[in-house]
Amino acid sequence: MKALISELEKYGITPDETPYLVVMAVIILLTAIIVHVILHRVVLRSIEKRAQVSSSLTLQVFTQNKLFHRLAFMLQGIIVNVQAVLWLKSGSDELVILSTCAQLWVMLYALLSVFSLLDVITGLSHKFTTVSHLPLKGIFQSLKLICSLIVGIMIISLLIGKSPAILISGLGAMAAVLMLVFKDPILGLVAGIQLSANNMLKLGDWLEMPKYGADGAVIDIGLTTVKVQNWDNTITSMPTYALVSDSFKNWSGMSASGGRRIKRSLFIDTTSIHFLSEEEQSKLQQANLLSPYISERNSEIKEYNQQINNSSVLNQRQMTNIGTFRIYLAEYLRNHPKVHKNMTMMVRQLAPDAQGLPLEIYCFTNTVAWLEYEAIQSDIFDHIFAIVGEFGLRVYQAPTGNDVRSLANIVAHKVD
């Protein structure tokens, strides 16, 4: 540098003169242009072409998030700053202005490079099942916010010529204001860590949260909001911290188990419940699912009744149509090809009420797909409602307008 200045002084040019500044500015500008062309037109373009034809997902993710472009711009700023220090006089206004602009440029693109790097990590995390369930987006958004604050403090300290430590120490007095301003991000960060540490929620889970009208698949877990695509294709957004402070239902356990529960009751009219006659027993014994049960039950009842030698119905044992119907339904479920055989399966009576005697079907399908599940459940109850009359039972149904009209017509006919 000193040798160059000495050579220029031989020709009557001093560093304080305008021609010298013009020459230095041209050198710095030409160098910046050459570096830009080499980096962006040659190096980066070749990398992008290789990424387009490459099967490497890692290289594609790096190029899609502009990480290399931002690193190149940051390198250009560093080169300009180094040139300014080399070619311009120390302490001059020109050096201060150009160096400050270059440093601001470097800080800005360093921050953007960190953003791109975090985006790259997020993109790569979706390729690995071990970390894909973690709410990394919210954590990385928190890191972006922290990096932005740090770079913002450094930029302000550079512009005012003060140490960043002075600004940071002054933030203590503004802690209450900052806590209020960044309340949602702070709560979201804590909630994201809790969701990740306790494995409470991940992308793709079926979440149900009636308080916020959410019932569907989780499509995004951010720093401040969680987005759920409901089954009617609407999008529900809720605060991330609400998943920690409030209760919600995660159906992922059901999906992982391979079976989805059927728990539904039909109401039997209690006035249709009676003992089975021999004719009804003979008719029902023709059913393959009931033949072994009726034969065994008949033998057991006859043996018991012979021992008591009493003809009173109150002392004898007899089969009922409701009990036989319950056994039939249990056997029907055991032989159904779409019912999971390794999960709880039963047919039980619940407490009777004004609607009759509830008979509950409790079992699991061998699929968790919604459409298939609904079809299986419908097929089962189609068969139940169609077969209940064969047992002399009636399903309870509140009187309809047609029932009232029929009754009125009967009464009117009798009066006539």
HUDAMO-V929799 format. One record per pair of residues at least 24 apart in sequence whose C-alpha atoms are under 10 Angstrom apart, sorted by the first residue. I is the first residue (numbers start at 1). J is the second residue. D is the distance in Angstrom with one decimal. If there is no record, write none. Layout:
I:J:D, I:J:D
//
This chain:
1:86:6.7, 1:87:7.0, 1:88:9.4, 1:89:9.9, 2:86:9.8, 2:87:9.7, 4:87:9.3, 5:87:9.3, 15:87:9.3, 15:88:7.8, 15:89:7.0, 16:88:9.6, 16:89:8.2, 16:92:9.2, 20:87:9.7, 20:88:9.2, 21:87:9.0, 21:88:7.8, 21:89:9.7, 21:94:8.6, 23:87:9.7, 24:83:9.0, 24:84:8.5, 24:86:9.8, 24:87:6.3, 24:88:7.4, 25:83:9.8, 25:84:8.9, 25:87:9.0, 25:88:9.2, 25:94:9.9, 27:83:8.8, 27:87:9.0, 28:79:9.0, 28:80:6.6, 28:81:9.5, 28:82:9.8, 28:83:6.4, 28:84:7.5, 28:87:8.5, 29:80:8.4, 29:83:9.9, 31:76:9.4, 31:79:8.6, 31:80:8.2, 31:83:8.9, 32:76:6.6, 32:77:8.6, 32:79:7.6, 32:80:6.7, 32:83:9.6, 33:76:9.3, 35:72:9.2, 35:73:9.8, 35:75:9.2, 35:76:7.0, 35:79:8.8, 36:72:8.0, 36:73:8.0, 36:75:9.6, 36:76:7.1, 39:68:9.5, 39:69:8.5, 39:72:6.6, 39:73:8.9, 39:75:9.6, 39:76:9.1, 40:68:9.4, 40:69:7.4, 40:72:7.7, 40:73:9.2, 43:68:9.7, 43:72:9.8, 44:68:7.1, 44:69:7.2, 44:72:8.7, 57:123:9.6, 57:124:8.2, 57:127:8.9, 58:120:8.5, 58:121:9.7, 58:123:8.9, 58:124:7.0, 58:127:9.7, 59:120:9.9, 60:120:9.7, 61:119:8.8, 61:120:6.0, 61:121:8.9, 61:122:9.6, 61:123:6.6, 61:124:7.2, 62:116:8.3, 62:117:8.1, 62:119:8.9, 62:120:6.0, 62:121:9.2, 62:123:9.0, 62:124:9.3, 63:116:9.8, 63:120:9.1, 64:116:9.3, 64:119:9.6, 64:120:8.5, 64:123:9.8, 65:113:9.4, 65:115:9.0, 65:116:5.6, 65:117:7.9, 65:118:9.5, 65:119:6.7, 65:120:6.5, 65:123:9.2, 66:112:9.3, 66:113:8.2, 66:115:9.8, 66:116:6.6, 66:117:9.1, 66:119:9.7, 66:120:9.4, 67:109:9.9, 67:112:8.2, 67:113:5.7, 67:114:8.3, 67:115:8.5, 67:116:5.2, 67:117:6.4, 67:118:9.7, 67:119:9.1, 67:120:8.1, 68:113:8.1, 68:116:9.0, 68:117:9.7, 69:109:9.4, 69:113:8.6, 69:116:9.9, 70:106:9.8, 70:108:9.4, 70:109:5.7, 70:110:7.5, 70:111:9.2, 70:112:6.7, 70:113:5.5, 70:114:9.3, 70:115:9.9, 70:116:8.2, 71:106:9.3, 71:109:7.0, 71:110:7.2, 71:111:10.0, 71:112:8.7, 71:113:6.1, 71:114:9.5, 71:116:9.7, 72:109:8.9, 72:113:9.6, 73:105:8.3, 73:106:7.7, 73:108:9.7, 73:109:6.6, 73:110:8.9, 73:113:9.5, 74:102:9.2, 74:103:9.4, 74:105:7.0, 74:106:4.9, 74:107:7.8, 74:108:8.1, 74:109:5.3, 74:110:6.2, 74:111:9.6, 74:112:9.4, 74:113:8.4, 75:105:9.8, 75:106:7.6, 75:109:9.1, 75:110:9.4, 76:102:8.8, 76:105:9.0, 76:106:8.2, 77:101:8.7, 77:102:5.2, 77:103:7.0, 77:104:8.6, 77:105:5.9, 77:106:5.3, 77:107:9.1, 77:108:9.9, 77:109:8.8, 78:102:6.9, 78:103:7.5, 78:105:8.6, 78:106:6.5, 78:107:9.9, 79:106:9.9, 80:105:9.9, 80:106:9.8, 81:105:9.7, 81:106:9.1, 100:155:9.6, 100:158:7.4, 100:159:7.7, 101:159:9.7, 103:155:8.7, 103:158:8.6, 104:151:9.6, 104:154:9.1, 104:155:6.6, 104:156:9.8, 104:158:8.2, 104:159:9.0, 105:155:10.0, 107:151:6.7, 107:152:9.1, 107:154:8.3, 107:155:7.6, 108:148:9.4, 108:151:7.8, 108:152:9.2, 108:155:8.9, 110:147:10.0, 110:151:9.0, 111:144:8.5, 111:147:7.0, 111:148:7.0, 111:150:9.5, 111:151:7.1, 111:152:9.8, 112:144:9.4, 112:147:9.8, 112:148:9.4, 114:143:9.4, 114:144:7.8, 114:147:8.2, 114:148:9.9, 115:140:8.7, 115:141:9.0, 115:143:8.9, 115:144:6.4, 115:145:9.9, 115:147:8.9, 115:148:9.6, 118:143:8.6, 118:144:8.2, 126:203:9.9, 131:196:9.8, 131:202:9.9, 132:202:7.8, 132:203:7.8, 133:196:7.9, 133:199:8.0, 133:200:9.6, 133:201:7.5, 133:202:4.6, 133:203:6.2, 133:204:8.7, 133:205:9.4, 134:192:8.7, 134:193:9.0, 134:195:8.1, 134:196:5.4, 134:197:8.5, 134:199:7.8, 134:200:9.6, 134:201:8.1, 134:202:6.2, 134:203:8.1, 134:221:9.3, 135:191:9.9, 135:192:6.3, 135:193:8.0, 135:194:9.8, 135:195:7.5, 135:196:6.1, 135:197:9.8, 135:199:9.6, 135:201:8.1, 135:202:6.6, 135:203:7.8, 135:220:8.7, 135:221:6.0, 135:222:7.5, 135:223:8.9, 136:192:8.2, 136:193:9.2, 136:196:8.5, 136:202:9.9, 136:221:8.2, 136:222:8.3, 136:223:9.2, 137:192:9.1, 137:220:8.3, 137:221:6.5, 137:222:5.5, 137:223:7.0, 138:185:9.0, 138:188:7.4, 138:189:6.5, 138:190:9.7, 138:191:9.2, 138:192:6.3, 138:193:8.8, 138:220:9.4, 138:221:6.4, 138:222:4.3, 138:223:3.8, 138:224:7.4, 138:225:8.8, 138:226:9.4, 138:240:9.0, 139:188:8.9, 139:189:6.3, 139:190:9.2, 139:191:9.9, 139:192:6.8, 139:193:7.6, 139:196:9.8, 139:221:9.7, 139:222:8.1, 139:223:6.7, 140:189:9.4, 140:222:9.0, 140:223:8.2, 141:185:8.9, 141:188:10.0, 141:189:8.7, 141:222:7.4, 141:223:6.0, 141:224:9.2, 142:185:7.2, 142:186:8.2, 142:188:8.7, 142:189:6.5, 142:192:9.9, 142:222:9.5, 142:223:6.7, 142:224:9.6, 143:189:9.6, 145:182:9.9, 145:185:8.9, 183:224:9.6, 184:223:8.3, 184:224:6.0, 184:225:9.1, 184:239:8.1, 184:240:8.6, 184:241:8.1, 185:222:9.6, 185:223:6.0, 185:224:5.6, 185:225:9.4, 185:239:9.9, 185:240:9.2, 185:241:9.3, 186:223:8.5, 186:224:8.5, 186:241:9.3, 187:223:8.6, 187:224:7.8, 187:239:9.2, 187:240:7.8, 187:241:5.8, 187:242:9.3, 187:244:9.7, 188:221:9.8, 188:222:8.0, 188:223:5.1, 188:224:5.0, 188:225:7.7, 188:226:9.7, 188:239:7.5, 188:240:5.3, 188:241:5.2, 188:242:8.9, 188:243:9.7, 188:244:9.6, 189:222:9.1, 189:223:6.0, 189:224:7.8, 189:240:8.4, 189:241:8.3, 190:223:9.3, 190:240:9.2, 190:241:7.7, 190:244:9.3, 191:223:8.7, 191:224:9.3, 191:239:9.6, 191:240:6.3, 191:241:5.0, 191:242:8.2, 191:243:7.5, 191:244:6.1, 191:245:8.8, 192:221:8.2, 192:222:8.3, 192:223:7.2, 192:224:9.2, 192:240:7.2, 192:241:7.8, 192:243:9.3, 192:244:9.0, 194:241:9.5, 194:243:9.7, 194:244:7.7, 195:240:9.4, 195:241:9.5, 195:243:8.1, 195:244:7.6, 200:243:9.0, 200:244:9.3, 200:248:9.9, 200:249:9.9, 200:250:8.0, 200:252:9.8, 201:243:9.0, 201:249:10.0, 201:250:7.4, 201:251:10.0, 201:252:8.7, 202:250:9.7, 202:252:9.2, 203:227:9.8, 203:228:9.6, 204:228:9.2, 204:229:9.7, 204:252:8.7, 205:250:6.8, 205:251:6.9, 205:252:5.5, 205:253:9.3, 205:255:9.0, 206:230:9.2, 206:231:10.0, 206:249:8.3, 206:250:5.8, 206:251:5.2, 206:252:6.0, 206:253:9.5, 206:254:9.5, 206:255:8.8, 207:248:7.1, 207:249:5.8, 207:250:4.8, 207:251:6.3, 207:252:8.2, 208:247:9.6, 208:248:6.0, 208:249:5.0, 208:250:6.4, 208:251:7.8, 209:238:9.7, 209:243:9.0, 209:246:9.0, 209:247:7.5, 209:248:5.0, 209:249:6.4, 209:250:8.9, 210:247:9.7, 210:248:8.1, 210:249:9.3, 211:238:9.9, 211:246:9.0, 211:247:9.2, 211:248:8.9, 212:236:7.5, 212:237:8.1, 212:238:6.8, 212:239:9.7, 212:242:9.6, 212:248:10.0, 213:237:9.4, 213:238:9.4, 214:238:8.5, 214:248:9.5, 215:249:9.3, 215:250:9.8, 216:250:9.9, 216:251:9.6, 217:250:9.8, 217:251:9.7, 217:252:9.9, 254:368:7.4, 255:367:8.6, 255:368:5.8, 255:369:8.5, 256:368:8.7, 257:343:9.8, 257:366:9.4, 257:367:9.4, 257:368:8.6, 258:340:8.7, 258:364:9.2, 258:365:8.3, 258:366:6.2, 258:367:5.8, 258:368:6.0, 258:369:9.4, 259:339:8.6, 259:340:6.6, 259:341:9.9, 259:342:9.5, 259:343:7.9, 259:363:9.2, 259:364:5.5, 259:365:5.2, 259:366:4.9, 259:367:5.4, 259:368:5.6, 259:369:9.3, 259:373:9.3, 260:339:9.5, 260:340:8.8, 260:343:9.8, 260:363:8.3, 260:364:5.1, 260:365:5.3, 260:366:7.1, 260:367:6.6, 260:368:5.3, 260:369:8.6, 260:370:9.0, 260:373:7.3, 261:339:9.7, 261:340:9.5, 261:343:9.3, 261:344:9.1, 261:345:9.6, 261:361:10.0, 261:362:7.3, 261:363:5.8, 261:364:4.2, 261:365:6.5, 261:366:9.4, 261:367:9.8, 261:368:9.0, 261:373:8.9, 261:377:9.6, 262:339:9.6, 262:345:9.5, 262:360:9.6, 262:361:7.0, 262:362:5.6, 262:363:5.3, 262:364:5.6, 262:365:7.2, 262:373:8.7, 262:374:9.4, 262:376:9.4, 262:377:6.9, 262:380:10.0, 263:346:10.0, 263:347:9.8, 263:360:6.8, 263:361:5.7, 263:362:4.7, 263:363:6.8, 263:364:8.6, 263:377:9.5, 264:358:9.4, 264:359:8.4, 264:360:5.6, 264:361:5.5, 264:362:7.0, 264:363:9.5, 264:377:9.2, 264:381:9.2, 265:347:9.4, 265:348:9.2, 265:349:9.0, 265:350:8.8, 265:357:9.4, 265:358:5.8, 265:359:5.3, 265:360:4.0, 265:361:6.0, 265:362:8.7, 265:381:9.6, 266:349:10.0, 266:355:9.8, 266:356:9.2, 266:357:8.2, 266:358:5.6, 266:359:5.4, 266:360:6.6, 266:361:8.3, 266:381:8.8, 266:384:9.0, 266:385:8.6, 266:395:7.2, 266:396:8.2, 267:349:9.8, 267:350:9.7, 267:352:8.7, 267:353:9.3, 267:354:9.9, 267:355:6.5, 267:356:5.5, 267:357:5.3, 267:358:4.4, 267:359:6.2, 267:360:8.7, 267:394:8.7, 267:395:5.7, 267:396:5.4, 267:397:8.2, 268:322:8.7, 268:352:9.2, 268:355:8.0, 268:356:5.4, 268:357:5.0, 268:358:6.3, 268:359:7.2, 268:388:9.2, 268:393:7.0, 268:394:5.9, 268:395:4.6, 268:396:5.3, 268:397:9.0, 269:352:9.9, 269:354:9.8, 269:355:7.5, 269:356:5.1, 269:357:6.6, 269:358:9.2, 269:393:7.2, 269:394:5.4, 269:395:5.5, 269:396:4.7, 269:397:8.2, 270:322:9.4, 270:352:8.7, 270:353:10.0, 270:355:9.0, 270:356:5.6, 270:357:6.2, 270:358:9.8, 270:393:8.5, 270:394:8.3, 270:395:9.0, 270:396:8.4, 271:356:8.8, 271:357:10.0, 271:393:8.6, 271:394:8.4, 271:396:9.8, 272:321:8.8, 272:322:8.9, 272:389:9.9, 272:391:9.4, 272:392:6.7, 272:393:5.1, 272:394:6.0, 272:395:8.9, 272:396:9.8, 273:320:7.3, 273:321:6.3, 273:322:6.2, 273:323:9.4, 273:357:9.8, 273:391:9.2, 273:392:7.6, 273:393:6.3, 273:394:8.5, 274:318:9.9, 274:319:8.7, 274:320:5.7, 274:321:6.1, 274:322:7.7, 274:323:9.8, 274:391:9.7, 274:392:8.3, 274:393:8.7, 275:317:9.7, 275:318:6.4, 275:319:5.7, 275:320:4.2, 275:321:6.1, 275:322:8.7, 275:323:9.5, 275:324:9.9, 275:392:9.9, 276:318:7.4, 276:319:5.8, 276:320:5.3, 276:321:5.7, 276:322:9.3, 276:323:9.9, 276:324:8.9, 276:391:8.6, 276:392:8.9, 277:318:9.1, 277:319:8.6, 277:320:9.0, 277:321:9.3, 278:319:9.9, 280:321:8.9, 280:390:9.0, 280:391:7.9, 280:392:8.7, 281:319:8.7, 281:320:9.8, 281:321:9.2, 281:324:9.5, 281:391:9.5, 283:390:9.0, 283:391:9.5, 284:321:9.9, 284:324:9.0, 284:325:9.8, 284:328:9.8, 284:390:8.0, 284:391:7.8, 287:328:9.2, 288:328:9.8, 288:331:9.9, 289:327:8.9, 289:328:6.5, 289:329:9.1, 289:330:9.5, 289:331:6.2, 289:332:7.1, 289:334:10.0, 289:335:8.9, 290:324:8.0, 290:325:9.2, 290:327:7.7, 290:328:6.1, 290:329:9.8, 290:331:8.0, 290:332:9.6, 291:328:9.9, 293:324:8.6, 293:327:8.1, 293:328:9.0, 293:331:9.9, 294:319:8.7, 294:324:8.2, 294:327:9.9, 320:391:9.3, 321:388:9.8, 321:390:9.4, 321:391:5.6, 321:392:6.9, 321:393:7.3, 322:349:9.8, 322:357:9.9, 322:359:9.4, 322:388:9.5, 322:391:7.6, 322:392:8.8, 322:393:7.4, 323:349:9.8, 323:391:9.9, 324:391:8.0, 325:359:10.0, 325:384:9.7, 325:387:9.3, 325:388:7.6, 325:390:9.1, 325:391:6.6, 325:392:9.6, 325:393:8.8, 326:359:8.0, 326:360:9.6, 326:361:9.6, 328:384:10.0, 329:361:8.3, 329:380:9.6, 329:383:9.9, 329:384:7.8, 329:387:10.0, 329:388:10.0, 330:361:8.6, 330:362:9.7, 330:363:9.8, 332:380:9.1, 332:383:9.8, 332:384:9.6, 333:361:9.1, 333:362:9.5, 333:363:7.9, 333:364:9.7, 333:380:8.4, 334:363:9.6, 336:365:9.6, 336:376:9.8, 336:380:8.8, 337:365:9.2, 337:366:8.6, 337:376:9.9, 338:364:8.8, 338:365:5.8, 338:366:5.6, 338:367:7.8, 338:372:9.5, 338:373:9.1, 338:376:6.9, 338:377:9.5, 338:380:9.8, 339:363:7.1, 339:364:5.8, 339:365:4.4, 339:366:5.5, 339:367:8.6, 339:376:8.4, 339:377:9.6, 339:380:9.8, 340:364:5.4, 340:365:5.1, 340:366:4.6, 340:367:8.3, 341:365:8.8, 341:366:8.2, 342:366:9.4, 354:396:9.8, 355:395:9.6, 355:396:6.4, 355:397:7.7, 355:398:8.0, 356:395:8.5, 356:396:6.4, 356:397:9.2, 357:395:9.3, 357:396:8.6, 358:395:9.8, 358:396:9.5
//
